[in-house]
């Protein structure tokens, strides 16, 4: 069962690329503004950077400003219509300029901002055809940048712009004017090509989670190769070709020798680069395999946790088939694992909370599939083969693993359901008792102190009418002695208008039976607010009180059962933690437990400035024991070796079995002179069971900055050095 799966994430530096895109847009805007400033004040260095180079036209600078504004707004998600309008103007201006060249017309846009006084210019103020084409492509890409259906086409346009500007830069670098100038038309200026190149990169970086950038930034081997190789493949040959051209022009060698030199340089550079990256990729592959092994170990531990959980766990695949069930679920549903995997559970009858028939489509697992959301706490009755009903509470959680689609958690709530039914039955009995019981009505004339009862009152109090004087004191005397003072206080509070009279009190009947009475009343007053009469009722609520006590008792029992289940789950969690750090065979720490505690001790040792000893031990002859006596004997030998380590070293020392026949101990606050004594003691312990170990010891000084991995590696080397000095088992 594959319990763990990790999807490949996108590189978490997306925000930094978007920040670069915003910075690129500001740079483009800044370049456009500086060039326009240069045209306004006729500053040559701002228009053409260096004397003799082509100048950036004023309309080119203005279009750069519009492109920068459009990119800035789109990256920040602000006023997209304005951003698209700016991009549309850029596209339109590029098309018009290309039309001027194509139809040999002047549409009046070349010197719309400033007059170009360049004597001898074929088309004063007009940007080069390459620049116009680049603006058409860039403008279109900015207009439809968020159109996902045409994302690849937009990327192709930006790549084309990148190629146009890159060729122009290569022309300036290599001194080949035909790469940035078409015939007699104006050239693409150097800072125009640089700005356009940076603008195209900014557009790419604006959506790093999509298209080609998604592939480049993916946290995969392919993404890593692209990120490392693309800069070298692009920049490397350019620089090597430029150096080769400089040497040839300087007369250091002829064309053929220069060509061979460049080819050899490219081959050597790429070979070294590929070799270096291949080694790193190999190391990455090794680490991934180690991670896979760790994940497999965690999967096994998770599986063990599922096995001991008191709640049912089941896992469904994309076809809604059960691929895993733990023992608790099989016990709850009383279905074998084979039956569950075959889908026999679908043939069972299910009940809603109101005990009406529940269709299979209403099951929590099926709803989670259909609604693609977590379905929590669905009360479901399962009718077993013997027609008995087990009540469950089911939660279903959708997950996105290849072989996991729904995880279903099922709890047996039959006992709780029975308790609730008992509570409802008690409430029903209470209702029937109240309906069948008599309601007594009384009328007290406060001025005359005359208390009149109806027949139900006499029945409630079990008093004959001739035995009741009808006075207030006569009624008080019928109350339970412990409740007389309280009840009289409630009467007085009602007479004084402090609150309504509605207490509960006990009465003591002549036959000695105690009953609980609920009283209600209304007070009649004169115009001055003086109490004249009280008229009210008495209801026997003894059965209700008893039912409430039963409810409290049942709730207490239910809370105790919940606490017991909680303790069981806590114990299971504790057991899982022990399984994750303790070697099951020896009871010592496993590799994970050792590394976890050893790293802490290493930090403490450096802070407290005390030394540590690392003992790396290998049990001699384990393979011969396994081959000759079987693996049970080998396991017994490992257990004895672990016991010897436990008895030799202190309780505070960290003792672990790394795997197979290898053990390691980190002795805390130990000096180098202690090592021989401890090794000798360990050999004595082992010799009592006719065993021996090859032991390597390394001392860690508190001032040494060595890592734990290096420390273990040195101890391992020391152990193997000792092992090589021993005669083999066969020689002995």
Beta strands, then each sheet from edge to edge (+ up, - down):
strand 1: 312-316
strand 2: 322-325
strand 3: 349-351
strand 4: 357-358
strand 5: 375-383
strand 6: 389-398
strand 7: 406-412
strand 8: 439-445
strand 9: 450-453
strand 10: 504-508
strand 11: 514-525
strand 12: 531-540
strand 13: 612-619
strand 14: 654-659
strand 15: 662-668
strand 16: 693-700
sheet 1: 2+ 1- 7+ 6- 5+ 3- 4+
sheet 2: 9+ 8- 12+ 11- 10+
sheet 3: 14+ 15- 13+ 16-
end
